[in-house]
């Protein structure tokens, strides 16, 4: 880079500022003090900051705007929204309205055009009496530890999140000890993100293995030791990566920080060696599902539910290869592109398909859907999610030096991602009364009261559909348009969408998976319905309160600040220390306490106290 005289003076001023900031010589010093003490490292970090600022303001060759399409907004620096940003936002809205109209038309002609409802009869609705006659296999019993450890990690994730927000509040001293010195935000925030991925993944692996004997037939005895080996590898992975994510940023690993510590990439924090172990775990999971689907494959049913599960997991494994692109010497723009592909190609493509397949399997086993109808729904969902999600991921690349076509693709296809969510939500709410109707019918035909075996699990599945629409759909679509994203990117509106979508959709689904599977495993006298229902309302009301009382209003407040003074002001220490930011952040505790104490703890206690049925 060739700097002007003014830029050279600015560079020197920035160097001096960050040297004093990290060495603790000014009032706005970095906390914890002494986190970086090497002047050479501070100089390198400053160079990175300056390069980032240059990228955002230097005119892109052959264009009238910067490499980042003039993001972030700052009129003083000459950064204002570009014409393409506004134009493709308008086209995105048009695509959304047309897509919504199209899906409503197809929904009205669903049965005749696609024959999705079908005439097949589902299995009898699963009652508590029928469930009591089912004896779990040794393979199914082996999944109980997956769910127990998952809930332990879930609780730890919540605690790490609480420590993260405490840092923003400046409330880090407990009983005279300032924990920010030993547990800085760079560590606890990494734990909060990674633990979410770990506990949800454990639930999905355990649930998919559990349902195999129910939807694919009898499993080989070798599946048991494979499942146990995979579990212990996952435990070592979780423990080792969490320790590394502490030791790396604390400078305790030396040159091994990249392999065993924290790579420095958000959502892909775990060290490269642990990343290889995670890849091996996904490969082993896919192998277990492939072996479990052999009865269906041998019978020629290449698109049955167990085979669909294998296909989805295999795609997850293949896409995870993208996470290995980034190294410490990879161009930042290229590395960041593949980092986002790793995250969002899971979330917005194949994990959506996987969850649809898993829910479809649950619905069949509950007696709420026939196998043929469930497979047809999976087909349609795969087309809708992969058709919009794989290209809609482009909304993550608006401002990282990509060409104008990125704005076009991201704007159109990311808004279309809401369409399949609306379709699934309509279908879910249309059929939500089926269990009640079926139960009444059963009670009329029988002299004994009929009790549906999976009422609690079905509640969490309904919550999945609600948050799919609200968290992923509504709160996601409002920030995906380029012109909105231009002003809100990097604010709490992104965090708002992330919490509502990740916990609301995947978190509720993971809990539903736990309840579905453990309902077969736990002795009836140890199954506490009242505790589970309290957990359901505590988790979902607590999540809603965190959004309504903190994340959404704070995000809107930040957006106003960005519009008034620029992104720098909305993310400044002055804004974070302001009364409004601190007040909203403290109010998150209302929903957070309810979420943890009324929701997570009772679920964990249920599994810790649960007594498993003997195996067949």
C-alpha positions, 0 to 999 in steps of 0.5 A, spaced: 500 500 500 502 506 498 499 511 503 498 519 502 502 524 507 495 524 511 494 517 511 501 516 514 500 521 519 494 517 521 497 510 521 502 513 526 497 516 530 493 509 530 499 505 532 501 510 538 493 509 540 493 502 540 500 501 543 497 505 549 491 502 549 494 495 550 499 497 555 494 500 559 496 507 559 490 511 557 483 511 560 480 507 555 485 501 556 483 494 554 481 489 559 484 485 562 490 489 562 496 486 559 492 481 555 497 483 549 504 486 551 509 485 545 509 491 542 511 488 535 504 484 536 501 490 537 504 493 531 501 487 527 494 488 530 494 495 528 496 494 521 491 489 520 486 495 523 489 500 518 488 495 512 481 493 514 479 501 514 483 502 507 479 496 504 473 499 506 474 506 503 479 505 498 475 506 491 475 499 487 478 499 481 473 500 475 468 502 480 465 508 484 465 505 490 470 501 495 471 494 495 466 493 501 461 497 497 462 503 501 460 499 508 460 501 513 456 507 513 460 513 515 459 520 511 465 523 514 469 517 511 465 518 504 462 511 505 454 512 503 450 506 500 451 505 493 446 505 487 446 497 486 445 496 494 438 500 493 436 497 487 437 490 488 434 491 495 428 493 491 428 487 486 429 482 493 422 485 495 419 483 488 422 476 488 419 475 495 412 478 494 412 473 487 415 467 491 410 468 497 404 469 491 407 462 488 407 458 494 400 460 496 397 458 489 401 451 490 399 451 497 391 452 495 393 446 490 397 442 494 393 435 494 391 436 487 398 438 483 403 434 488 399 429 491 402 430 498 397 429 502 396 422 499 391 417 501 396 412 505 394 411 512 399 412 518 400 407 523 396 407 529 397 413 534 402 411 539 399 411 546 403 410 552 400 403 553 403 401 546 410 405 548 410 401 555 410 394 551 416 397 546 423 394 549 429 398 547 435 395 544 442 395 546 444 400 541 438 404 543 440 404 550 447 406 548 444 413 546 442 415 553 449 418 554 449 422 548 443 426 551 445 426 558 452 429 556 448 434 551 444 437 556 451 438 561 454 442 555 447 446 554 448 448 561 455 450 560 453 454 554 448 458 558 453 459 563 459 461 558 453 466 555 452 469 562 459 471 563 460 474 556 454 479 557 457 480 564 463 483 560 459 488 556 456 490 563 463 491 566 460 486 572 466 481 572 468 481 580 465 476 584 467 475 591 472 480 590 475 476 584 475 479 577 474 473 573 475 477 567 483 476 568 482 469 568 476 468 563 476 474 558 471 475 553 475 472 548 475 465 551 468 465 554 465 467 547 468 462 544 466 457 549 458 460 548 459 459 540 462 452 540 458 449 546 452 450 542 454 446 536 457 441 540 450 439 544 446 440 538 450 435 534 450 430 540 443 430 540 442 429 532 447 424 532 444 420 538 437 421 535 439 419 528 442 412 531 436 411 536 431 411 530 435 407 525 432 400 528 425 403 528 425 406 521 430 401 518 429 395 521 434 390 526 441 393 526 448 389 526 451 388 533 457 392 530 453 398 530 453 398 538 461 399 539 461 404 533 456 408 537 460 407 543 467 409 540 464 415 536 461 418 543 467 417 547 471 421 541 466 426 541 467 427 549 475 428 548 473 432 542 469 437 546 473 437 552 480 438 548 477 443 544 474 447 550 481 447 553 485 449 547 480 455 546 482 457 553 490 456 553 491 458 546 488 466 547 492 466 554 498 464 550 499 458 554 500 453 547 506 457 544 507 455 537 501 450 538 496 455 538 493 454 531 493 446 532 490 445 539 488 452 541 483 457 537 484 458 530 481 465 531 475 464 526 468 466 529 464 459 529 470 455 527 474 457 533 477 450 535 484 448 533 486 445 526 487 438 530 481 438 533 477 440 527 480 434 523 477 430 529 471 433 528 471 431 521 473 424 523 467 424 527 462 426 522 465 421 517 464 415 522 457 418 523 455 417 516 458 410 516 454 408 522 448 411 518 450 408 511 450 401 515 444 402 518 440 404 512 443 397 508 436 393 509 433 399 505 438 399 500 438 392 499 430 392 498 431 397 493 428 403 497 433 408 495 429 414 497 426 412 504 427 415 510 433 412 513 437 413 506 435 420 506 438 421 513 445 418 510 444 422 504 444 429 508 449 427 513 454 425 507 453 432 504 454 435 511 461 431 511 463 433 504 461 441 506 465 441 512 471 440 507 470 448 506 473 449 513 480 447 512 481 452 506 483 457 511 490 457 514 494 463 517 497 465 511 490 465 506 488 471 504 483 474 509 477 475 504 478 468 501 478 465 508 472 469 510 468 466 504 470 459 506 468 460 513 461 463 512 460 457 507 462 452 512 457 455 517 451 457 513 451 451 508 450 447 514 445 452 517 441 454 511 442 448 506 443 441 509 442 441 516 435 444 514 434 438 510 437 433 515 432 436 520 426 435 516 428 428 515 429 427 522 422 430 524 419 426 518 421 420 522 419 422 528 412 424 525 411 417 522 413 413 529 408 417 532 403 415 528 401 422 525 404 421 518 405 415 513 412 413 510 410 415 503 407 422 505 413 423 510 418 422 504 414 426 499 415 432 504 422 431 505 423 431 497 419 438 497 423 441 503 430 439 499 428 442 493 426 448 497 431 449 502 437 447 497 434 451 491 434 458 495 439 456 501 445 454 497 445 461 493 441 465 499 448 464 503 450 470 498 447 475 503 453 473 508 458 476 502 455 483 501 461 487 504 467 482 504 470 485 497 465 481 492 462 483 486 456 486 485 453 480 483 453 478 490 448 483 492 444 481 486 444 473 488 444 474 496 438 479 495 433 475 491 435 468 494 436 470 501 429 473 501 426 467 498 429 463 504 423 465 508 418 462 503 419 455 504 419 456 512 412 459 511 410 453 507 412 449 512 409 453 518 402 453 514 402 446 514 404 445 521 399 449 524 394 446 519 395 439 522 397 441 529 390 439 531 391 432 528 393 429 535 387 431 538 382 429 533 386 422 533 386 422 541 378 423 541 377 418 536 381 413 540 377 414 546 371 413 543 373 406 540 376 404 546 373 403 553 380 406 556 382 413 556 387 414 551 394 418 552 398 420 547 405 418 548 409 424 545 405 430 547 411 433 550 416 432 544 410 434 540 410 441 544 417 442 542 416 440 535 411 446 534 416 451 537 420 449 532 415 451 527 414 457 530 421 459 531 422 457 524 417 462 522 419 468 527 426 467 528 429 464 521 424 467 517 421 474 520 427 476 524 432 473 518 429 476 512 428 483 515 436 483 515 438 480 509 436 485 504 442 489 502 440 496 504 438 494 511 444 489 512 448 495 510 446 499 516 445 494 521 450 489 519 455 488 526 449 490 530 445 486 535 439 485 530 444 480 527 445 477 534 437 477 535 436 473 529 442 468 531 439 467 538 432 466 535 434 462 529 439 457 532 436 456 539 429 457 537 429 452 531 435 447 532 435 448 540 428 446 540 429 440 535 435 438 539 430 438 545 425 434 542 429 429 539 432 428 547 424 427 549 422 423 543 428 418 544 428 418 552 421 417 552 422 410 550 428 409 554 426 412 561 421 407 566 414 411 566 415 412 573 421 416 572 418 420 567 416 427 570 411 430 565 410 436 569 417 438 569 418 437 562 412 442 561 415 447 565 421 446 562 418 447 555 414 454 557 421 456 561 425 455 555 421 458 550 418 464 554 425 465 556 428 466 549 422 470 547 423 475 553 431 475 551 429 478 544 423 482 546 427 485 552 434 486 550 436 483 543 431 486 539 430 493 542 438 494 543 439 492 536 434 497 533 437 502 538 444 501 535 441 501 528 438 508 530 445 510 532 448 507 525 443 512 521 445 518 525 453 517 526 455 511 523 457 504 525 463 506 529 459 510 534 454 504 535 460 499 536 464 504 541 466 503 548 461 510 549 455 507 546 456 500 550 457 504 557 451 508 555 445 507 560 440 505 554 445 499 552 447 497 560 439 497 561 437 493 556 443 488 557 441 487 564 434 486 562 436 480 558 437 477 565 430 476 566 429 471 560 436 468 561 434 466 569 427 463 567 431 460 561 436 456 565 433 455 572 426 453 569 428 450 563 435 447 562 436 445 569 429 441 570 431 437 563 438 435 566 435 433 572 430 428 569 436 425 565 440 424 571 435 421 575 432 417 570 432 410 570 433 406 563 429 400 561 432 393 561 434 392 553 431 386 549 
